Amino acid sequence: MEGDRIRVARIAVFGRHGVLAEEAVLGQRFYISLEARLDLAEAGRSDDVAHTVSYADLTQIAVEIATARRFNLIEALAEAIAATILGRFSPVEAITVRVDKPSAPVPAILDEVSVEITRRRGARA
């Protein structure tokens, strides 16, 4: 299982996350990437979706959380996504969530700011 992963890269969502009042009013685009670690051997042998976790389901969780709730910190957004995935999908042993904020209100020219967290089943956050 060591190397088995399902990756979903750069899911684009529109949200109103951020500390500043303007961010709550105007909103902006965020990108969410997921990397779920789980044993995919049985799915590979059986060719049956019942033996894996659907990337569509992982994507739906990220979109729902990022668009239904407002977070001051993208760290909190990432944490909520990770906790939900671990709570819903018992085969997932670890989940890495990256949230990119390309339009962060920083007085500098930059591509983006991001946070990336990894949470493991049974480990304290």
Secondary structure, DSSP 8 states (H G I E B T S, - for coil): -TT-EEEEEEEEEEE--SSSHHHHHH-EEEEEEEEEE---HHHHHH--GGGS--HHHHHHHHHHHHHHS--S-HHHHHHHHHHHHHHH-TT--EEEEEEEETT---SS--S-EEEEEEEETT---
